[in-house]
Amino acid sequence: MTEFRVQLRRRNISEEDLIGDLKRVATEMSKSTVTASEYSSKGQFGVNTFLRRFKQWNLALEAAGLEAPNRQHIPDVELFENIADVWTHLGRQPLGRELEKTDRLSKFSLGTYESRFGSWNKALLAFADFINSEKTLTPTPKSHREVTTQKRTNRKINWRLRAQVLIRDNCICQMCGASPAKDPTVVLHADHIKPWSKGGETVIENLRTLCLKCNIGKSDMHAD
């Protein structure tokens, strides 16, 4: 007869145990650093346990004598695009702690943003300033001929304009009301109200949020 046993969650875990297990995971992976995501899949304790004890994941790595991931060369625009991705995936403004979840919606940890901007709130403010700014994402030199002959906006919607549209519309489909905040399976798109093929421009005034299902159903029809 198999004996039934309960598994009790350990409390008051010592710092030595946390550091020791972090080193163990690094050794097993033959790496000089361990991301929060990697530890979540291989470690004995929860990532949040480390964050409560050390405040930042990188501080835990430092305590274990491991290298912190090289974050100093990550462009701000890449960090902002990641915020936009998490925001639109959740259908709402993300909380700092959600960047550390094991499903890894975020490419970067909360500590990355805290190190760069000072706090998660300051990162959000910097993100808002960037999203609302007029500067271009990737300036491309144009010849005189290109400048004088180009009359229309590009059909492709860049990630920043897409984020502006979805956040403006509270990440809610403007046709059926679907939102990832209510149903995580919902996928949102920024859609031309007047189709680009029929003369519509790629400007925020001509864009709206649609879910994948409504966007496919609408096809290339001009919205009423």
C-alpha positions in Angstrom: 0.0 0.0 0.0 1.4 3.4 -1.0 1.8 5.8 1.9 0.1 9.2 1.4 2.2 12.1 2.4 1.6 15.8 2.3 4.2 18.3 1.2 4.5 21.3 3.4 5.8 24.6 2.2 9.0 25.6 3.9 9.0 28.8 5.8 11.8 31.0 7.2 14.2 29.8 4.4 17.7 30.9 5.3 19.7 33.1 3.0 22.3 30.4 2.8 19.7 27.9 1.4 18.5 30.4 -1.2 22.0 31.2 -2.3 23.0 27.6 -2.3 20.1 26.6 -4.5 20.8 29.5 -6.9 24.4 28.3 -7.3 23.2 24.7 -7.8 21.0 25.8 -10.7 23.9 27.8 -12.2 26.2 24.8 -11.9 23.7 22.4 -13.5 23.3 24.7 -16.4 27.0 25.4 -16.7 26.3 29.1 -16.7 27.7 32.1 -14.9 24.3 33.7 -14.4 20.7 32.5 -14.1 17.6 34.4 -15.2 14.5 34.4 -13.0 12.7 32.4 -15.7 15.4 29.7 -15.7 15.4 29.5 -11.9 11.6 29.2 -11.9 11.8 26.0 -14.0 14.8 24.4 -12.2 15.0 25.9 -8.7 13.7 24.6 -5.4 12.2 27.9 -4.2 10.0 30.6 -5.7 11.4 33.7 -7.5 9.2 35.8 -5.2 11.0 34.4 -2.2 14.2 35.8 -3.6 12.6 39.1 -4.4 11.2 39.4 -0.8 14.7 38.6 0.6 17.0 40.5 -1.8 14.6 43.1 -3.3 16.0 42.6 -6.8 17.0 39.5 -8.8 20.4 40.9 -9.6 21.1 41.4 -5.9 20.4 37.7 -5.3 22.8 36.9 -8.2 25.4 39.2 -6.6 25.0 37.5 -3.2 25.6 34.1 -4.9 28.7 35.4 -6.6 27.0 35.1 -10.1 27.1 37.5 -12.9 24.1 39.8 -13.5 22.8 39.7 -17.1 24.3 42.5 -19.2 21.5 45.1 -19.3 23.5 48.3 -19.8 23.4 48.1 -23.6 19.7 47.4 -24.0 18.2 50.4 -25.8 15.4 52.2 -24.0 13.2 51.7 -27.1 13.5 47.9 -26.6 12.5 48.2 -23.0 9.5 50.4 -24.0 8.4 48.0 -26.7 8.5 45.2 -24.1 6.2 47.3 -21.8 3.8 47.8 -24.8 3.8 44.0 -25.5 3.0 43.1 -21.9 0.4 45.9 -21.6 -1.5 44.8 -24.7 -1.2 41.1 -23.8 -2.8 41.7 -20.4 -5.3 44.3 -21.7 -4.3 46.7 -19.0 -1.4 48.5 -17.4 1.0 45.9 -16.0 2.1 45.7 -12.4 5.8 45.6 -11.7 5.6 42.2 -10.1 3.9 40.7 -13.2 7.2 41.1 -15.0 8.5 38.3 -12.8 5.8 35.8 -13.4 6.9 32.3 -14.5 4.8 32.5 -17.7 7.3 35.2 -18.7 5.1 37.7 -20.5 8.0 40.1 -20.2 11.4 39.7 -21.8 13.0 41.7 -19.1 12.8 41.5 -15.3 11.5 44.2 -13.0 15.1 44.7 -11.8 16.1 45.7 -15.3 13.6 48.6 -15.3 14.4 49.5 -11.7 18.1 49.6 -12.5 17.6 51.8 -15.6 14.8 54.1 -14.5 15.0 54.0 -10.7 11.6 52.4 -10.1 8.7 50.7 -12.0 6.6 53.9 -11.8 9.4 55.9 -13.3 9.7 53.4 -16.1 6.0 53.7 -16.8 6.3 57.5 -16.9 9.3 57.3 -19.3 7.3 54.9 -21.4 4.3 57.3 -21.5 6.6 60.2 -22.5 8.1 58.1 -25.3 4.8 56.8 -26.6 3.4 60.3 -26.7 6.5 61.9 -28.2 6.8 62.9 -31.9 10.3 61.5 -32.5 10.5 58.7 -35.0 11.5 55.2 -34.0 14.1 54.5 -36.8 15.0 57.7 -38.7 15.8 56.8 -42.3 17.6 59.4 -44.5 15.6 60.1 -47.6 16.7 61.4 -51.0 15.2 64.6 -52.3 13.2 62.6 -54.9 11.7 60.3 -52.2 10.7 63.3 -50.1 9.0 65.1 -53.0 7.2 62.0 -54.5 6.0 60.3 -51.3 2.5 61.3 -50.7 1.1 58.6 -48.5 1.9 57.0 -45.1 3.3 53.5 -44.9 0.6 50.8 -44.7 2.6 49.0 -42.0 1.7 50.1 -38.4 4.9 50.3 -36.2 4.7 49.0 -32.7 4.6 52.5 -31.1 1.6 53.6 -33.1 -0.1 50.3 -32.4 0.5 50.8 -28.7 -0.9 54.3 -28.9 -4.1 53.0 -30.5 -4.6 50.0 -28.2 -3.9 51.9 -25.0 -6.1 54.8 -26.2 -9.0 52.2 -26.7 -8.3 50.6 -23.3 -7.3 47.4 -25.1 -10.9 46.7 -26.0 -12.2 45.6 -29.4 -14.2 48.5 -30.8 -16.6 46.1 -32.6 -17.4 43.4 -30.1 -15.9 44.6 -26.8 -13.5 41.7 -26.4 -10.4 42.3 -24.3 -7.5 40.2 -23.0 -8.3 41.6 -19.6 -11.5 39.6 -19.7 -10.4 36.7 -21.9 -6.6 36.0 -22.1 -7.1 34.2 -25.5 -8.2 37.5 -27.2 -5.6 38.9 -29.6 -5.8 42.6 -30.5 -4.9 44.4 -33.7 -4.6 48.0 -34.7 -6.9 48.3 -37.8 -7.4 51.0 -40.4 -10.9 52.4 -40.2 -10.8 53.5 -43.8 -8.7 50.8 -45.5 -5.3 51.8 -46.7 -6.0 50.2 -50.1 -8.9 52.7 -50.4 -7.0 55.7 -49.5 -7.0 55.5 -45.7 -3.8 56.8 -44.0 -1.8 55.1 -41.2 -2.5 57.8 -38.7 -4.0 57.4 -35.2 -7.2 59.1 -36.2 -7.8 56.4 -38.8 -6.9 53.5 -36.6 -8.9 51.5 -34.0 -8.6 48.4 -31.9 -10.1 45.2 -33.2 -9.8 41.7 -32.0 -8.5 39.1 -34.4 -11.9 37.6 -35.0 -13.5 40.9 -35.9 -10.6 42.1 -37.9 -10.7 38.9 -40.1 -14.5 39.3 -40.4 -14.3 42.9 -41.4 -11.7 42.1 -44.1 -11.2 45.1 -46.4 -14.6 46.7 -45.9 -14.8 50.4 -45.1 -16.2 50.9 -41.6 -19.4 52.8 -41.2 
